[in-house]
């Protein structure tokens, strides 16, 4: 729809805002979302009532005990009232101004997520907090509260036009669902791991050892798989009917998308291209990830935790994997999907994607920092020199970068073997430990390069564009 027809349609509907935050269709859809939330919490209220759980009120409120089901019942009734209000008053958006995301909250959230430095700081501290509070977060009631808060945040945020344009794209809808799925299975892991860790502290075996009854492939497993196949097929059919296919206009060399994004499962790699050269971000690092996963069975010396959930018995392995998966992989997918806009700039989730937004970046190579820092020009070969004449000058120019990479991948593993990873070195031996330490350092190279880019605008450790070699 062109600008003239869009303005004409808005005037016809009685609105002068081409990007309205709330419309009758949006409010009507939110009414159904709140109704689904009510149904979910009504079931939770019923289960809470039969569990007969209570909590004690503060002393200034009488200090008496109150069933948890009473609180969930009041919350469910409130959701039902909000749903009915949205469904019955959807034609009058002005009457529902109390159910929209306030502007100060939008500004605060955009302030955090519209800057890659603050975004990754929040995700990293959130990951650390998740590990420290895992016993509390893995409680069913806490998990249910977190699910409700995230769904309420989604519902209220949908009253913003810019937010709807991002999460409502047919390409992005499954990614929103994926975030909830990742959150659920992360919670489920900690829930079961905490239970097994408590049993281990009491001298009992894991729960999986008690429920180890074998079943036949036919009919037990095949029936289950068939039911799942039918359910997934039905879901995909309904999905295809409800959502438009994410098809765009035919490709044209004179009109490329801005931003031009890879599929969601490659957005992590595309985000790595901001900090590393394509041969590293697109070839070396993915190869190291695949090779590292194949090497894990051969370098892992901890035989505990096989076949059952646990955290305490495999703290380092689980923490390392989850840091690489959640903040570094899922976090970069979120950044690339919802926050990267035109010209690959970072935008807030409530911010309009302005194609004219410009951010000046003055990135500097490590060799430039070194030579200009000591008051010397960069070593340069004479003009028109052949390859063998240029090579010594290039290697001298980038010598500090080669030394830095050599110390990082060659010397630092030895330091790790004598200090924090001494036990690992004694258990693994030299060869396995070198493979293990280099895999860990390669993973740490991504956040390290991010921090250096944000702190000192470092572009490359080694920059040899003459040979198409940049690190």
N, C-alpha and C positions, 0 to 999 in steps of 0.2 A: 504494500500500500504506500503510495507516494505521500508527500507532506500535505498537499492540498486536500486529497481525499481524507486523510487522517484528521485534519483540522475540521473539515466539513462534517465528518461523522461525530466528532466531539461536540460541535455546536448543535448538531441535531439532537444529541442526547442531553443537551442542557449543560454541558461542561466545557470550560475553556482550557482545561489542562489536558494536553495530549498524552501525558503519562500519569493518569490518576492512580493514587495508591490503593484506594478501595473502590470497587465497583459492585453492582448487584450480583454479578456472577461469582466474583471472588468471595463475597460474604456468604453466598449460598453454598459454595463449596466448602468454606470453613465451617459452616454449620454442620455439614455431614462429618467433617473431620472431628469436630468436638463431640458429635454423637457417637462416633467410634471410640473416642477416648472415654466417654461415659460408660459404654458397654464394657470396655476393658476393665475399668475400675470398679464397675458393679460386680464383675466376676471376682476381682481381687478382694473386694469387701466381703463377699460371701465366703471365700477361702479364709480370710483373716478371722471372720466370726467363728468358723468351725475350728480354727487353731486355738482360739480362746487366749489370744495374746493381749496383755495389758501394759499400760505405762502409768506412771504416777505424775499427777499435776504438781506444779510448784506450790510451795507452802502458802503463798499469798492468794492462791486460787483454791485453797482448801486442802491440798495435799492428798486428795482422794485418788483411787485408782480408776482408770478409764480404759475401756477396751479399744484396741487399735481400730477395730471395725467401725467404731463410731466416727473417728476422724475421716476414714476413707469413705464412709457413707455421706458425710457432709460435703466432702470434696466431689464425690460423684454427683450429688444433687446440684452442686454449683455448676459442674460441667454440663449437666442436662439443661439447666436454665440458660446458660450461655449458648448452647446449641439451638434451643427453641428461639431465643432472641435473634440469632443470626438468620435462622430459616424464615422467621415471620417478618423481620424488619429489613430484609436484604435490599428491598427497593428504596430504602431511605438510608443511604450510607452515613449521612451526617448524624443519625441517631446512635451510631455505634462507634463514635470517636474514642470511647474509653477502651476499646479492645484492639487498638493499634499500637505498634511499637513507637514509643515516644522518641522525639528527635534527639534528646540528650543521650539516650541509650544508643541510638544509631551512631552518633558522633563518637561516643566512647569506644564502641566495638570497631568502627572503621579506623580509629586512631591506632588500635592494636594490630589489626590484621592487614592494614594497607601499607605496612612497612615490613619487608622480609625479615629484618633483624628482630623486630619485636615479635613477629609471628613465630619464628623458630625459637625465640627465647621462651615464649609462652608454652609452645608444644614440648620443649625440653623439660621445663620445670613441671609441667603437667604430667609428663612421663615419670619423673622422679617422685612426684607426689603420689601417683598411682601405685608405685612400688612400695613406698613407705606406708601407705594407708590401705594396702591390699586386704588385710584382714577385715577392716571395717567396710570397705567398698564392696566386698564380695558377699555381704549379707543380702538375703533376698529382698528385704524391705528397702535397703539403701539402693540396690539395683533398680527396684521398681520406681523409687523416687527419681533417680537419675533419668530413667526412661521417660517418665512423665515430664520432667523439666525440659528434656531435649525436644519432645513432641510439642510442648507448649511454646517453646522458643521458635520452632518451625512454624507453628500456626500463626503466632503473632508477627513473625518476620514476613510471612506471605502477604501482609497488608502493605508492604513496600513494593513499589513498581519495579525498581531496579533489582531487588532480591528475586522477585518472581521471574524476571527475564533470565537470570542465571540458573536457578535451580529448576525452572520449569521447562528448559530446553529438553526435547526428547532424548538428546545425547546424555544429559546430566541427570535425568531422573533415576536411572539405575545406579549411578554413583552415590546419590543420596541414600538409596536403599542399602548400598554396600557399606556405608558408614555405620548404619544401625546394625548390620549383620556383623561387622568387625567388632563393634562395641559389645554385642551380645556374646560372641564366642570368646572374647578376651575376658569378660566377666565370668563366663562359665568355666574357663580354665582356672582362674583364681579361686572360684567357689569350690571346685573339686580338689584343687591342689591344697588349699587350706585345710580341707577336711582330712586328706591323707597325711598332711604334716602333723595335724593334731593327733591322729591315730598313731603315727610313728613315734611321737613323743611319749605316748602311753604304752609303747611296746607292742602295738597291734599292727597287723599287716594292712595293706591298702584295700580300699573298698573293691577294686577290680579283682583282687584275689578271691574275695568271697562270692562274687557273682560271675564265676568263670564257667558257667554251664555251657556246653557246646550244643549247637543246633545244626540241623541238617540243611545243606544247601537247597534241597528240594524237600518240602515246599516252603520252608520258613523264609529263607533269604530271597528266593525268586518272587514270592508273593509280595514281600516288602518292597522290592525293587520295582515290581509292576505297579503297585499303588503309587509309589513316588513318581514313576514315569507318567502315569495318568494325571496326577496332580500338577506336575510341572507343565505338561502339555496344555492342560486347561488354563493354567496361569498365563502361559505365553499367548494363547489365543485371546484371552480377555485383555491382556496387555496390548496386543496388536490392534484390537478394536478400539480401546480407550485412548491410546496415544498415537499421534501422527508419526509416521516413519521419519527419521532424521535425514531426509533427503534434501539436498540443496540444488541450486541451479547447475546446469552443466559446467564443467571446468573450463576456464578460459585463461590463457596466458596473459591477457591484458587486464584481468581483474582477479586478483588473488585474495583470499579471505584475510582479514585483519582482526584478531590474531589468527594465524594458521597453526592449528594445534594437532598433535598426534592423537591417536586413540588413547583413551584414558589409561590403559595399562602401560603405555609408553610415555606418559606425561612425566613420570619420575626421571626417565632418561632425558627427556627434552628439558626439564628443569636443570639437570646436571650440565647441559650445554651452556648455561649461563656462566658456569664457573670453570669448566674444562673444555679443552679442544675436542672436536667431534671424534677424532680417532680414540681418545681416551674415554669420553662419556658414552660413545655409541658402540665401541668395540672392546676395548680393554676391560673396563669395569664390568660390563655384562658377562664377559668371558670369565673374569675372576669370580663373579658371583656364582656362575654355574660350576666352575671348577672347585670353588670352595665348598659348595654343597656336596659335591661328589667326594671331596676329601674328608668331610666330617667323620664318617665311620672309621677312617683309618687313623685320625689324629685324636679321637676322643678316647680318653682312658677311664672316664667315670662310667662304671657299669650300673650305677643306681639310676632309678627313674625310667627304666625301660618297661613299657607296657602299662604304666599308670601315671596319673597326674601327680606332680610334686613341684614345689618351688625351692624349698630349703635344701634339697639334695642336689640341685643343679642350678644354683643361684647365678653363677657366672654365665653359663651357657644360655639360660633363658633370658637373662637381662641383656646380653649381647644381641641375641636374635631379636628380641622385642624392640630394642633401640633401633636396630637396622630396619625393622619392618614398620613400626608405628611412626616415630618422628621422621625418619629419613625416607621411607618409601610412601606410606599412606599420607604422611604430612605433605610430601612434595606433590602427590596426586591432587590433594585438596588445593594446594597453592596453584598448580597449573590449571585446574578445572575451574575453580570458582573465583580466583583472585587475579590471575593473569589476564589482562585485557589487551586492547589495541597497542601495537608496537611493543608488546610483551612487557608493558608496565604493570605494576601491582596496583590494584584498586581495592577499595573496601567492598564488603558484600552489599552495602546500601548505597554505593557510589555509582554515579552514571559513568558509563564507559566512554569517555571523551577521547576521540581519535587525535585531538590536538594536544593532549597532555604530553609534555616533554620533561625528561629528567636528565640533566647533564651528568655524565659519568667520565671521570678523568682517571682511568686505570693505568697503573704504572707497573712495569716488569721489575723483577728482583734485580736484574743486572743494572737497570737504570738507577734503582735505589743505591746500589753498591758503588758504582763508578762515580755518579754525581755526588754521592755522599762523601767520598774521599777527595772531591774536587778535581776529578779527572774526566775527560771525555770518553765516550764509548770507543773501544778499539775498533778501528775501521780499516779494511783492506783498501789499497789504492784502487781508484776507479778503473774498471775494465780488467781487473785481475782475474786469472783463471781460478778453477775450483781449488787446486792444491795451494794456491797462494791465499785464497780467502779462508780456507778451513782453519788454520791456526788462529787467525784473528777472531773468527766466530767462536771457536772453542774457548779462547781466552776471555772473550766478552761474557760468555755464559758459564764461566768456570764456577762462580759462586753458586749458581743454581745446581750444577752437577754435584758440587760438594754437599749442598743442602739435601738433595735427594739421596745421595749416597749415605749420609749420616742417618737420615730418617729410616731407610730400608735396610741398611747394613750395620750401623753401629747401635742404633736404638734397640734392636732386638737383643743384643748382648747386654745392654744396660737393664732391659726388662728381665732377662734371665737371671741376673745377679740381685735383683731387688724385688719388685712386686710380684713377678711370676717365677720366683725361684722354685717353688714346689712344682709348678707346671714343667719347668725345664728338667727337673730330676725325674719326673714321671714319664715324660715324653722322649727324652733324648734329644740330641742336637738336630737331626734332620726334621723330625716331626715338629719340634718347637719352632724351627725357622719357618716352616710352612704355616704353622698356626699364627706366629707373631706377624708375619707379612700379610696374612689375610686380615688380621685385626687392624693393622696399620693402614691397609688399603681402604678398609671401611671407614676408619677415622679420618682418612684424607679428605673425604667430602665435607664433613662439618668443619675441619680445620681450614680448608680453602675458603669456605663460606665466611668464617670469622675473619680471616685475613682480608678478604675482599671488602667486607663491611668496615673493618677497623682501619686499614691502611691503603685501601683501593688497589690491592695487589692483583695484577692480571695473570702473569705466568711466572713460575719459578724458572723455567727455561723457555726462552723465546727465540726460536730460529726459523723465522718465516722463509728464509732462503732455502731451507730443506723441508719445509712444511712440517716442522717438528716443534710442538709447543706442549709444555707440561704445566 
